[in-house]
């Protein structure tokens, strides 16, 4: 940020103190008085400046030393010591520079501008010496408002850099605000490189911290603070805190009324709020890929929605029937988001079903959230939990729902508290591993391996090899040499050995949130490296015909999924009668999506989004064929269940205490051993 070189450090100090012709600064033109400095002293200083300007630093220092401190006024003595400190800094005599700056501060109080400049010089010297604590201490004492604009900019740059290096993010953020203080239009603001850093740091704060941060600048006329208040008002509104959002917007308009751009932003947002609030209770939006390569899935989902509409909506709303507005996303996330906007603006829909695929789901949900519309997603959305709210239901169950079930007490009692994860190198995989680490820490689970795999690859043996401790042989060199010697003696053995070392299975279970095709490539690698009977747990996508048909070859396969082991006969039969085929997962989830909306709309006739919002918040549970959802911490969590694959079929996994299970297995082994001994005697 401009404090990495000696030259720049020196220029900061000199431009602030000496070189009026270079820096456009006059040391006594502001904040000074004839009572502080005599004419003779000012004349001498002018000559010293000339000497310094032309490189006669030794002569300038000699003249300064020749001044008798006893004959100088306090401010004059301070200026003398300050100038000596500047010259010493230029000679890299930092300790003597600090000594003179501190002497200067002892008599500089009468001239606030000079006092602030000396403190800036002292802080810069401490920074050059690597003394960050002392640098920050001096900067915190400095009244930077006594500096001119150029000096103040240098002050805030130094403070920001020091704060960042010390890990004081809040202080660094405040410095960025002051650095951008002079920007009074959005164009100026957004063209500054610091603005992006400021936004990033600002949104790392919690909601309450952001509000307190804005409030801290209440007495300052800073365009940036007005804009941050506007952005925060938007965020609060979309999070459902509509009253707080309106209060903040009102404060912003009153406080920053002189800035036309901010007034326009506030007025436009107010108009949007009024438009968003318009809602036709009886209009429901559907966005699916009905053309392109994903059209087949979109059409299957429409069968589930049609079935739910016939079941739930045909018998209600006879006076004013419900209407379904269907839009084609064409398999494009951007198109899908645009369709959300159209449904809200043209038809004022009360709710939207969409997001059949995750890339579309995320864009569509974010657009729906902007408009405060309830959105039912047919696939998972890979956003952090703090960017989701009560206006979103993920029908398959969110990543948070799934990982929460993994770390459920009964699951841990059954599988154990030593875990591992193999995840795809993708946004989806990163979302899974982030939540996995978070909940593992919360639940005291040891994560003994976390490795990613390339989705484009078809051979994942290296990933499994790393997890089993077979990739880095040097770490197990002694063990490797021992086994290699043993196996070399087994000359008569007909067994082909893949590796010398035995696999290190230091985990009780491994979670693999892969798609079925990837699972078929990853899971066999465990047996390939002699790691048999590993507890492998997958995600809801593992409920697939392809995987179940191969499951008898793959060992212990479990997964977390929808509780649809038993589909109601009535639903099954009615679906078959209407469409000539049995409903599968896509159709069932689509059916559930409209059933969820029905459960929210059936009890009243809501005239605004605020009214519907209250109803959504008041619901504790939503029920569907594929499971139920509960509102926890402001987001909908699906109650998923543990399942297993046995003999090519999906069955419920009966959870048992791991210790009891091991005892039962031991009893079975003992019984088998006794039987074998008895047969041998016979």
C-alpha positions in Angstrom: 0.0 0.0 0.0 2.9 2.3 -0.4 4.9 1.8 2.8 7.4 -0.8 1.6 10.3 1.3 0.6 12.6 3.8 2.2 12.0 6.4 -0.5 8.2 6.4 -0.1 8.5 6.6 3.7 10.7 9.6 3.4 8.5 11.3 0.8 5.5 10.9 3.2 7.3 12.6 6.0 9.0 15.3 3.9 5.9 16.2 1.9 4.1 16.7 5.2 6.7 18.8 6.8 9.3 20.5 4.7 8.9 20.7 1.0 6.2 23.2 0.5 7.1 23.6 -3.2 7.0 19.8 -3.8 4.0 18.9 -1.6 2.0 22.0 -1.8 2.0 22.3 2.0 2.8 25.3 4.1 3.8 24.4 7.6 2.3 27.5 9.3 -0.4 28.5 6.8 -3.0 26.6 8.8 -3.4 25.7 12.5 -0.6 28.1 13.4 -0.3 31.6 14.8 2.2 34.4 15.0 2.2 33.7 18.7 3.7 30.3 18.1 6.6 31.3 15.8 8.8 34.5 15.6 9.7 36.0 12.2 13.4 35.4 12.7 12.7 31.7 13.3 10.5 31.4 10.3 13.2 33.0 8.2 15.8 30.5 9.4 13.5 27.6 8.7 12.9 28.9 5.2 16.7 28.9 4.6 17.0 25.4 6.1 14.3 24.2 3.7 16.3 25.6 0.8 19.4 23.7 2.0 17.5 20.5 2.3 15.8 21.0 -1.1 19.2 21.1 -2.8 20.7 18.2 -0.9 22.7 20.1 1.6 21.4 17.9 4.5 24.5 18.2 6.7 24.4 22.0 6.5 20.7 21.9 7.3 21.3 19.7 10.3 24.2 21.9 11.4 21.9 25.0 11.3 19.2 23.2 13.3 21.7 22.1 16.0 23.0 25.7 16.2 19.6 26.9 17.4 19.5 27.4 21.2 16.4 25.7 22.5 16.4 28.1 25.5 15.8 31.0 23.1 12.9 29.2 21.2 9.2 29.3 21.8 7.7 25.8 22.6 6.2 25.3 19.1 9.5 26.5 17.6 11.5 23.9 19.6 9.0 21.3 18.5 9.4 22.2 14.8 13.2 22.2 15.2 13.3 18.7 16.7 10.8 17.5 14.1 12.9 18.7 11.2 16.0 17.1 12.8 14.0 13.8 13.0 13.1 14.0 9.4 16.7 14.4 8.3 17.9 11.6 10.6 15.1 9.4 9.1 16.5 10.1 5.7 19.9 8.9 6.9 18.3 5.7 8.3 19.3 6.7 11.8 15.8 5.6 13.1 16.6 5.5 16.8 17.8 9.1 16.8 14.9 10.1 14.6 12.5 8.6 17.2 14.4 10.5 20.0 13.9 13.8 18.2 10.3 13.2 17.3 9.5 12.4 21.0 11.3 15.6 22.1 9.3 17.5 19.6 6.0 16.1 21.0 6.9 17.3 24.4 6.4 21.0 23.3 4.1 20.8 20.2 0.7 20.8 21.9 0.0 24.5 21.1 0.0 23.8 17.4 -2.4 20.9 16.8 -1.5 20.6 13.1 2.2 20.3 13.9 1.4 17.9 16.7 -0.5 15.6 14.4 2.3 15.7 11.7 5.0 14.8 14.3 2.9 11.9 15.4 2.5 10.7 11.8 6.3 11.0 11.4 6.9 9.1 14.6 4.5 6.3 13.7 6.1 6.0 10.2 9.5 5.6 11.8 8.3 3.0 14.2 6.7 1.1 11.3 10.0 1.2 9.4 11.7 -0.3 12.5 9.1 -3.1 12.5 7.6 -2.0 15.8 3.9 -2.5 15.0 2.5 -2.1 18.5 4.2 1.3 19.0 3.2 2.3 15.5 -0.5 1.6 16.2 -0.3 3.3 19.7 1.0 6.6 18.2 -1.6 6.4 15.3 -4.4 6.0 17.8 -3.3 9.1 19.7 -3.0 11.2 16.5 -5.9 13.6 15.7 -5.8 13.0 11.9 -8.5 15.6 11.3 -5.7 18.2 11.9 -3.9 16.9 8.8 -4.6 18.2 5.3 -6.1 15.8 2.8 -2.8 14.5 1.4 -1.4 13.9 4.8 -4.6 12.3 6.1 -4.5 9.9 3.1 -1.0 8.8 4.1 -2.0 8.5 7.7 -4.9 6.2 6.9 -2.9 4.1 4.5 -0.3 3.5 7.2 -2.9 2.8 9.8 -4.7 0.3 7.5 -1.5 -1.5 6.6 -0.4 -1.7 10.3 -3.9 -2.9 11.4 -3.9 -5.6 8.7 -0.5 -6.9 9.7 -1.6 -6.9 13.4 -4.8 -8.7 12.6 -7.0 -5.8 13.8 -9.6 -6.1 11.1 -12.0 -3.6 12.6 -9.4 -0.9 12.8 -8.3 -1.7 9.2 -12.0 -1.3 8.1 -12.3 2.1 9.7 -9.2 3.2 8.0 -10.6 2.2 4.6 -13.7 4.3 5.3 -11.6 7.4 5.9 -9.4 6.6 2.9 -12.6 6.7 0.8 -14.1 9.7 2.6 -13.6 12.1 -0.3 -15.5 10.0 -2.8 -19.0 11.5 -3.3 -20.4 9.5 -6.2 -20.9 5.8 -6.9 -18.6 6.0 -10.0 -15.8 7.5 -7.9 -16.4 5.0 -5.1 -16.5 1.8 -7.3 -13.5 2.8 -9.3 -11.3 2.7 -6.1 -9.5 -0.5 -5.5 -10.0 -0.1 -1.8 -13.8 -0.2 -2.1 -13.8 -3.9 -3.0 -11.6 -4.7 0.0 -13.9 -2.6 2.2 -17.0 -4.5 1.1 -15.3 -7.8 1.6 -14.3 -6.9 5.2 -17.6 -5.2 6.0 -19.7 -8.3 5.2 -17.5 -10.5 7.4 -19.2 -8.7 10.3 -22.4 -9.9 11.8 -25.7 -8.0 11.2 -25.5 -6.2 14.6 -21.8 -5.5 14.1 -22.4 -3.9 10.7 -25.2 -1.7 12.2 -22.9 -0.6 15.0 -20.1 0.1 12.5 -22.4 2.4 10.5 -23.6 4.1 13.7 -20.0 4.9 14.7 -19.8 7.4 11.8 -23.1 9.0 12.6 -21.6 12.5 13.1 -19.5 12.4 9.9 -20.6 13.4 6.4 -19.2 10.5 4.4 -21.0 9.4 1.2 -19.6 5.9 1.6 -21.4 5.4 5.0 -24.7 6.4 3.4 -24.1 3.8 0.6 -23.2 1.1 3.2 -26.4 2.0 5.1 -28.4 1.5 1.9 -26.8 -1.8 1.1 -27.4 -3.0 4.7 -31.1 -1.9 4.5 -31.4 -4.0 1.4 -29.8 -7.0 3.1 -32.0 -6.6 6.2 -35.1 -6.5 4.0 -34.3 -9.6 2.2 -33.5 -11.4 5.4 -37.0 -10.7 6.5 -36.2 -7.8 9.0 -38.4 -5.4 7.1 -39.1 -3.0 9.9 -35.3 -2.6 10.7 -34.7 -2.2 7.0 -37.2 0.7 6.7 -35.9 2.4 9.8 -32.3 2.3 8.4 -33.4 3.5 5.0 -35.3 6.4 6.6 -32.2 7.4 8.6 -30.0 7.2 5.5 -32.4 9.5 3.6 -32.4 12.1 6.4 -28.7 12.0 7.1 -27.5 12.0 3.5 -30.2 14.1 1.7 -27.6 16.3 0.0 -26.4 13.3 -2.1 -28.8 12.9 -5.0 -27.5 9.5 -5.9 -28.3 8.1 -2.5 -31.7 9.7 -2.5 -32.5 8.1 -5.9 -31.3 4.6 -4.6 -33.5 4.9 -1.5 -36.6 6.0 -3.5 -36.2 3.3 -6.1 -35.8 0.7 -3.3 -38.9 2.0 -1.5 -40.8 1.7 -4.8 -39.5 -1.9 -5.3 -40.6 -2.8 -1.7 -44.1 -1.6 -2.5 -44.1 -3.6 -5.7 -42.7 -6.7 -4.0 -45.4 -6.5 -1.4 -48.0 -6.9 -4.1 -49.0 -10.5 -4.2 -51.7 -12.5 -5.8 -52.5 -15.3 -3.4 -53.8 -17.5 -6.1 -50.9 -17.3 -8.6 -48.1 -19.9 -8.4 -45.0 -19.9 -10.6 -43.2 -22.9 -12.0 -39.7 -22.7 -13.7 -38.4 -25.9 -15.3 -36.1 -26.9 -18.2 -38.8 -27.8 -20.7 -36.6 -27.5 -23.7 -33.0 -28.5 -24.4 -31.1 -31.6 -23.2 -32.6 -31.5 -19.7 -36.2 -31.3 -21.0 -37.0 -34.9 -20.1 -36.4 -34.2 -16.4 -38.4 -31.0 -16.6 -41.4 -32.9 -18.1 -41.1 -35.6 -15.5 -41.2 -33.0 -12.7 -44.3 -31.5 -14.4 -46.1 -34.8 -13.9 -45.5 -34.7 -10.2 -46.7 -31.0 -10.0 -49.7 -31.8 -12.1 -50.6 -34.7 -9.8 -50.3 -32.5 -6.7 -52.4 -29.7 -8.3 -55.2 -32.2 -9.1 -55.0 -33.6 -5.6 -54.9 -30.4 -3.5 -56.0 -27.4 -5.6 -58.9 -28.6 -7.6 -61.1 -28.7 -4.5 -60.2 -25.3 -3.2 -60.4 -21.8 -4.6 -63.6 -22.5 -6.6 -64.7 -18.8 -6.4 -61.3 -17.7 -7.6 -59.3 -20.7 -8.8 -55.6 -21.0 -8.4 -53.5 -20.5 -11.5 -50.1 -22.1 -12.4 -47.8 -20.0 -14.5 -45.2 -22.2 -16.2 -41.9 -20.8 -17.5 -39.2 -22.6 -19.4 -35.6 -22.1 -18.1 -34.2 -23.8 -21.1 -31.6 -25.4 -18.8 -30.0 -22.0 -18.2 -29.4 -20.5 -14.8 -29.4 -17.0 -16.2 -32.7 -17.6 -18.1 -34.2 -19.2 -14.9 -33.3 -16.1 -12.8 -34.9 -13.8 -15.4 -38.1 -16.0 -15.4 -38.3 -15.4 -11.6 -38.2 -11.7 -12.1 -41.0 -11.9 -14.8 -43.2 -14.1 -12.6 -42.9 -11.6 -9.7 -43.4 -8.4 -11.8 -46.1 -9.6 -14.2 -48.1 -12.1 -12.2 -47.2 -11.2 -8.5 -46.9 -14.9 -7.8 -47.2 -16.0 -4.1 -44.5 -18.8 -4.5 -42.2 -20.3 -7.1 -41.1 -23.9 -7.7 -37.9 -24.3 -9.6 -34.2 -25.2 -9.4 -34.5 -28.7 -10.8 -30.7 -28.6 -11.2 -28.4 -27.0 -8.7 -26.8 -24.4 -11.0 -30.3 -23.1 -11.9 -31.5 -23.4 -8.3 -28.9 -21.0 -6.9 -29.5 -18.2 -9.4 -33.3 -18.6 -9.2 -33.3 -18.6 -5.5 -31.2 -15.5 -5.2 -33.5 -13.6 -7.6 -36.5 -14.8 -5.6 -34.9 -13.7 -2.4 -34.3 -10.2 -3.8 -38.1 -10.0 -4.3 -39.0 -11.6 -1.0 -40.7 -14.6 -2.7 -41.1 -18.0 -1.2 -39.0 -20.4 -3.3 -39.2 -24.2 -3.3 -36.1 -25.7 -4.8 -36.1 -29.2 -6.4 -32.3 -29.6 -5.8 -29.7 -28.5 -3.3 -28.4 -25.0 -3.2 -24.7 -24.6 -2.6 -24.7 -21.4 -0.5 -23.5 -20.9 3.1 -26.2 -21.3 5.7 -26.1 -17.6 6.6 -27.2 -16.8 3.0 -30.4 -19.0 3.3 -33.6 -18.1 5.1 -37.1 -19.2 5.9 -38.2 -18.3 2.3 -36.3 -21.3 0.9 -37.2 -25.0 1.1 -34.8 -27.5 -0.5 -36.9 -30.5 -1.3 -34.1 -33.0 -1.5 -32.8 -31.7 1.9 -30.0 -29.1 2.2 -26.4 -29.9 2.7 -26.8 -28.7 6.2 -29.7 -31.2 6.7 -27.6 -34.1 5.4 -24.4 -33.4 7.3 -26.4 -32.7 10.4 -27.8 -36.2 10.2 -24.3 -37.6 9.7 -23.3 -36.2 13.0 -26.5 -37.1 14.8 -25.8 -38.8 18.1 -27.4 -42.1 17.1 -25.3 -42.2 13.8 -22.1 -41.6 15.7 -23.0 -44.3 18.3 -23.5 -46.7 15.4 -20.6 -45.8 13.1 -18.1 -44.3 15.5 -16.4 -40.9 16.1 -13.4 -41.2 13.7 -14.5 -39.9 10.3 -13.0 -39.3 6.8 -14.3 -37.6 3.7 -13.6 -37.9 0.0 -15.3 -35.0 -1.9 -15.5 -33.7 -5.5 -13.4 -30.7 -6.5 -16.5 -28.5 -7.1 -18.7 -25.9 -5.5 -20.9 -28.7 -4.3 -17.9 -30.6 -2.8 -16.6 -27.5 -1.1 -20.0 -26.9 0.5 -20.1 -30.4 1.8 -16.5 -30.4 3.2 -17.0 -27.0 4.9 -20.1 -28.1 6.7 -18.4 -31.5 7.5 -15.5 -29.8 9.2 -17.8 -27.4 11.1 -20.0 -30.1 12.6 -17.1 -32.5 13.2 -15.6 -29.8 15.4 -18.9 -29.1 17.2 -19.5 -32.8 17.9 -16.0 -33.8 18.9 -15.5 -36.1 15.9 -11.9 -36.7 14.7 -11.5 -36.2 11.0 -8.6 -38.5 10.0 -8.7 -37.8 6.3 -10.1 -35.2 3.9 -9.2 -35.7 0.2 -10.8 -34.3 -2.9 -11.1 -36.0 -6.3 -11.2 -34.6 -9.9 -14.7 -34.9 -11.3 -13.3 -35.2 -14.8 -11.1 -38.3 -13.9 -12.4 -41.9 -14.1 -9.6 -43.4 -12.0 -9.7 -42.3 -8.3 -7.3 -44.9 -6.9 -4.7 -42.2 -6.0 -7.3 -40.4 -3.8 -8.2 -43.6 -1.9 -4.5 -44.5 -1.8 -3.8 -41.2 0.1 -6.7 -41.9 2.6 -5.3 -45.3 3.3 -1.8 -44.0 4.0 -0.3 -45.8 0.9 0.7 -42.8 -1.1 3.6 -41.5 0.9 5.8 -44.5 1.5 8.7 -42.6 3.0 6.6 -41.8 6.1 6.2 -45.6 6.7 9.7 -46.6 5.3 10.6 -48.9 8.2 7.3 -50.7 8.0 7.6 -50.9 4.2 11.1 -52.5 4.4 9.9 -55.1 6.9 6.8 -56.2 4.9 8.8 -56.2 1.6 11.3 -58.6 3.1 8.5 -60.9 4.4 6.7 -60.9 1.0 10.0 -61.6 -0.9 10.4 -64.9 1.1 6.9 -66.0 -0.1 8.2 -67.2 -3.4 5.6 -69.9 -3.7 2.7 -67.5 -3.3 0.4 -67.2 -6.3 -1.2 -64.0 -4.9 -0.5 -60.9 -6.9 0.2 -58.0 -4.5 -0.9 -54.5 -5.4 1.2 -52.9 -2.7 3.6 -54.0 0.0 2.2 -51.9 2.9 -1.0 -52.7 4.6 -3.7 -50.0 4.4 -4.1 -47.7 7.4 -7.8 -47.6 8.2 -7.7 -45.1 11.0 -11.3 -44.1 10.5 -14.6 -45.7 11.4 -16.5 -44.4 8.3 -15.9 -42.4 5.2 -18.4 -40.0 3.7 -18.4 -39.7 -0.1 -20.8 -37.1 -1.4 -20.4 -38.2 -5.0 -22.8 -39.0 -7.8 -23.6 -42.7 -8.4 -21.2 -42.9 -11.5 -18.4 -41.5 -9.4 -19.2 -43.8 -6.5 -18.9 -46.8 -8.8 -15.3 -45.6 -9.6 -14.3 -44.7 -6.1 -15.7 -47.4 -3.8 -14.0 -50.5 -5.5 -10.6 -48.8 -4.9 -10.8 -49.7 -1.2 -10.9 -53.4 -1.9 -8.2 -52.9 -4.6 -5.9 -51.8 -1.7 -7.0 -54.6 0.7 -9.2 -52.3 2.8 -12.3 -54.5 3.1 -15.6 -53.9 4.9 -15.0 -50.1 5.1 -18.2 -48.2 6.2 -18.9 -46.0 3.2 -21.7 -43.4 3.5 -23.1 -41.5 0.5 -25.6 -38.7 -0.2 -29.2 -38.8 -1.4 -28.1 -39.2 -5.1 -27.0 -42.7 -4.2 -30.6 -43.8 -4.4 -30.1 -44.9 -8.0 -30.8 -48.1 -10.0 -27.2 -48.1 -11.3 -25.7 -48.1 -7.9 -28.1 -50.5 -6.2 -27.6 -53.1 -9.0 -23.8 -53.1 -8.3 -24.1 -52.8 -4.5 -23.6 -56.5 -3.8 -20.0 -56.1 -5.1 -19.2 -53.0 -3.1 -19.3 -53.9 0.6 -21.1 -51.9 3.3 -22.9 -49.1 1.4 -25.0 -46.7 3.4 -26.4 -43.3 2.5 -28.5 -40.4 3.9 -31.7 -39.9 1.9 -35.4 -39.3 1.7 -37.7 -41.5 3.8 -39.6 -43.0 0.9 -39.0 -46.6 1.5 -42.8 -47.0 1.6 -44.8 -44.9 -0.9 -48.5 -44.6 -0.1 -50.4 -47.0 -2.2 -53.2 -44.5 -3.0 -50.6 -42.0 -4.3 -48.9 -44.7 -6.3 -52.0 -46.0 -7.9 -53.5 -42.6 -8.7 -50.3 -41.6 -10.4 -50.2 -44.8 -12.4 -53.9 -44.4 -13.4 -53.2 -40.8 -14.7 -49.8 -41.2 -16.4 -49.4 -44.9 -17.0 -46.2 -45.3 -15.0 -45.0 -45.4 -11.4 -43.6 -42.2 -9.8 -39.8 -42.1 -9.2 -37.8 -39.7 -7.1 -38.1 -36.7 -9.5 -41.9 -37.0 -9.7 -42.2 -37.5 -5.9 -40.1 -34.4 -5.1 -42.0 -32.3 -7.6 -45.3 -33.5 -6.0 -43.9 -32.5 -2.6 -43.0 -29.1 -3.7 -46.5 -28.1 -4.6 -47.9 -29.9 -1.5 -45.6 -27.6 0.6 -47.0 -24.5 -1.0 -50.6 -25.8 -0.6 -50.0 -26.3 3.2 -49.0 -22.6 3.4 -51.8 -21.1 1.3 -54.8 -23.3 2.3 -55.5 -21.6 5.6 -56.1 -18.1 4.4 -56.2 -15.5 1.7 -53.1 -13.4 2.0 -53.0 -10.0 0.4 -49.3 -9.3 0.8 -45.9 -11.0 1.1 -45.6 -9.7 4.7 -48.8 -11.6 5.6 -47.5 -14.8 4.0 -44.1 -14.3 5.6 -45.7 -14.3 9.0 -47.5 -17.6 8.2 -44.2 -19.2 7.0 -42.4 -18.2 10.1 -45.2 -19.6 12.3 -45.0 -23.0 10.8 -42.9 -25.5 12.7 -43.1 -28.5 10.2 -43.8 -29.0 6.5 -44.8 -32.6 5.5 -44.4 -34.4 2.2 -44.2 -37.9 0.8 -40.4 -37.8 0.8 -40.1 -36.6 4.4 -40.7 -33.6 6.6 -38.9 -30.2 7.1 -38.5 -28.3 10.3 -37.7 -24.6 10.7 -34.5 -24.4 12.8 -32.4 -21.3 13.2 -34.4 -19.5 10.5 -33.8 -22.2 7.8 -35.7 -25.3 6.7 -34.0 -28.5 7.6 -35.2 -31.8 6.2 -35.5 -34.9 8.4 -33.4 -37.3 6.4 -32.9 -40.9 7.3 -30.0 -43.4 7.2 -30.5 -46.1 4.5 -28.4 -49.0 3.3 -28.1 -51.1 0.1 -28.6 -54.9 0.5 -29.0 -57.4 -2.3 -29.6 -54.6 -4.8 -32.4 -53.0 -2.7 -32.6 -49.9 -0.6 -33.6 -50.6 3.0 -33.7 -48.6 6.3 -30.5 -48.8 8.3 -31.3 -49.8 11.9 -28.9 -47.9 14.1 -27.2 -49.7 17.0 -24.7 -48.8 19.6 -21.2 -49.5 18.1 -20.0 -51.2 21.2 -23.0 -53.5 21.4 -22.7 -54.3 17.8 -19.0 -55.3 18.2 -20.0 -57.5 21.2 -22.7 -59.2 19.0 -20.2 -59.7 16.2 -17.7 -61.2 18.7 -20.4 -63.6 20.0 -21.2 -64.7 16.4 -17.5 -65.3 15.7 -17.2 -67.4 19.0 -20.2 -69.5 18.1 -18.8 -70.1 14.6 -15.5 -71.1 16.1 -17.1 -73.5 18.5 -19.0 -75.1 15.7 -15.9 -75.5 13.6 -14.0 -77.1 16.6 -16.9 -79.5 17.1 -16.9 -80.6 13.5 -13.1 -81.0 13.6 -13.3 -83.4 16.6 -15.9 -85.5 14.8 
